[in-house]
Amino acid sequence: MLSTKLSSVTIDGSTGAATGARRRRPRGAVREGLVAAGLELARAGGPDAVVLREAVRMVGVVPNAAYRHFANRDELLAAVCTAAMRELAARMAAGVGRVRGKHGDPAAARRRLQAIGRAYLEFARQEPGLFATAFAVPNQHAYGAPGGGAGPYPLPLDQLRAVLDELADAGVLSRRRRAGIEYPIWSAVHGLAVLTGQGPLRDAPDATRRHIEDVTSSFIEAGLA
């Protein structure tokens, strides 16, 4: 889990102790605390719940200390958006990591694709507030060229691309069809996440939801051939 527990980063109020002395804070602790507070607000109420004033209250700093890191609520929301996306990416990476089988094995590659989709849907269902927040700020994430989110925190789309590249290496996915196929696959899974999370299928019985997920997975796999 990439989100930081708020209790571990809560900062003393800048008024200090009775002596008036300020405690020395680790570099970046205030910013980390505000983002962690924003994550907890988003977890409970989605992007609309991310309010800088409330994050300041939760962390226990004076507003001036917060404004050194975030000029306004929009800047805090952008940082929380990134943190929520990283948490989704971590769930997906963990799901892929649990799949056994060497790279390029067709059966293992298919299972990794299934794990990607399953982790995405589970995150949307279990963390609806964070899921909505992850996509709340337009242009916050680099969705364009492959590797746009590469680095210490690859985007979920980068992880999907990596699995599709493996499917191409394994001969499951034709290389002629590889370019851009991540977008219709992502659209199908994201659409299902919205439909069953906050949309008209949100109250569907678990058995119905699992059936729809299985049908969608089969539909995606059939499209790889």
Order of alpha helices (4+ residues) and beta strands (2+ residues): alpha-alpha-alpha-alpha-alpha-alpha-alpha-alpha-alpha-alpha
